[in-house]
């Protein structure tokens, strides 16, 4: 599957309705496409372009800017091992090499069974918990080689399904904003001036006149 499914098309339409300009929904729509297929396919980007009224090149420009969006299939579990300075000093590189040996692939590759993709990544903002890794962007802190082995065994056996959903899934509960709770979609420059600005301006004028 590449273009958004009928179910996801309905979700996409609801997402777009939250924004004053449709193209502002590009990032959540790319996440939706990645949740559907595990990566962002070219056809999905073309579909998103149609939905928000931009060119496929504009969608690609946004997609390619962010590391989290994958443009080719990855494993069911994307394992990111940090080797930046704090993690490097506390064993991050050794942890990465250990996982390369355990999985039988080099960083940047996917295991033959399609279960794991291993990546060497820059700082993931958990320097006090080094060495750190992520599985589908869920954090695991102060990881030893033995703990990494146990984690892989659990994932392969399906024992972490409650903790780590398939790649591309950001959250198990999709955000819903009731119509009566929305702030109001107004195109910048075309909306009426907010009441609080009008009130503040009137108050400033009154105070100035009183002086």
N, C-alpha and C positions, 0 to 999 in steps of 0.2 A: 504494500500500500504506500502511496506517496502523497497524492492530494488528500486534503482533509476529508475524513469520513463524514457521513450525514450527521452522525451524533456530534462530532467535533465541529462541524460547520455551524450547528446551532450554538455550541459553546462560543465559537469565534464571533458570531453575530452579537451575542450578549456582551462579550468582552469589548468589541468595537463600540457598542452603544455607551460605554462608560466615558468615552473620550470626546472632547470637542472637535478634534480632527482625527479621522480614521487612522492616519498613518502613525499617530501616537501609540497605537496598539501593537506596533511591530514586535516589540520584545516579548510580551505575553503570548502573542500568536506564534512566534518562533518556539517558545517553550511548549506550546500546545502541539505543534508539529513534532517536536522531539519526543514528547511524551507518547505520541501515537506510534512512532516508528523506531524510537531509540536513537534517532539522529535526524537531521534536517535534510530531507531529500530536495533535489532541484525542482521536482514537480510541486512539492509543497510550497517552496518559495514562490513559484509562479502563481500558485493558487492564492497565497497571501497577498501578493502584489495586486491581483484582480480584486480582492476583497477590500483593500484599503486605498486603491486608486493610485498606486505608484508603479514604477518599473521594476521588473525582477532584479535589475542591477542594484537598485536602492535597497531591496530586501537583502540581497547578498552582501552589500556593504555593511549593513547592520549585523548580519549573522556572522560574517568573517571577523568582525572586530572583537567579539567576545569568545574567550577560550572555552567557556562552558558549552557553547553550541558546537556540535560535531557534524561535519558534512559528509562523513562516511560512517558505515556501520561500526559500532564498537561492541565489546562484550556485554553480556548481561550485567556484569559488575565492572565498573571502571575504578581501578585502584590507583589513586594518586599518592605518591610518596614525596614528601617535601625534602629537598636537599639544600635549602637555603641555610644561611649562616648558623642559626641556633640549632636547627635539626642536624646540619652537617657536623657540628662540633659534638653532638650527643648521639651520633650513630645513624643518622639518616641515610648516608650513602651506603653504609654496611647493610642497613635494612633493605635498601633498594636492590643491592646485589644479591642478598639472600632470597628475595622474592623472585628475582630473575632466574635463579637456580631452581627454586621450588616450582615455578610455573613453566620453566623451560622456554622462556621467551625473553627477548631484550626489551628494555623500556621503549614504549612507542608501538608495541606489538600486541596482538591478541592471541590467546591460546587456540590451538586447532579446534577445540570443541566449542569455541565461541562463548565460553563462560566468563573469561577474565581478559580485560585490557589493562596493561600496566603502563603507568606514565610517571616520568620524573618531572616534578613541578617546582615552580618557584614558591615563595613564601605564601602560606595559606592562613596567616594571621593567628597562629597558635604557638607562638614562640616560647611561652612559659610552659608548654606541655610537650616539648620536643623529646624524642623524635615523634612526629605526627604523620598520620596518613588519613586519607578519606576513601570511603567506598561509596560511589554514587553521591559524592559530596556530603556524606554523613561522616562526622569526625570520629577518630579513634586516637587517644592520647597516650604518650609515653609508651610506645609500642616496642616490645622486644621481639626478636625473631621467633621465639616460641609462641608468643601471643599472636603474631602474624600468621603463623602456621595454623593455630587453632581457629582463627578468624576465617581463613580460606576453607578449612575443613567444614566449618559451620555453614558457610555460604554455599558450598558445593552440595551439602546435604539438605539445604533448604531450612536450616534451623534459625536463620536470621530474617526470614521473610517479614516478620512483624516490625523489624527495625530498619531494614534496607530494601525498599521497593525496587522494581526494575529501573534501569537507567532511563533518565528522562522525566521521571516522576518527581515533581517538586514537593507536592503535599498530597496526602490522602484525602483531605477534605477540600473541595474546590470552593474558592471564595465566591460568595453570593452577596450582592448589594441590592436590597429591596429598593424599588423605585422611589418610595417615600423617604428613604434614608440618603439618597444621593445629594451631593452638593449642588448639582446642576451643571449641565454641559454647555458651556458658552464659549464661542470662538473668541480668542483674545482680540480686543479692539472693536468687537461688534456687540458686546454685551452692555447692558445698562450698568451704570456706575453702582457698585455695592452700597447698600444703605449706610454702612458704617463710615464709608469715606464721605458721603454726602453730609452725614451728621457731624463728622469731625470738622469738615470745612465750614459748616454753618456756625459751629461753636467757636472756631478760630476767628471767623469774621465778627461774631458778636463780641468776643473778648477784645478784639482790636478796636472796635468802635467805642467800647466802654472806656478804653484807655484814652 
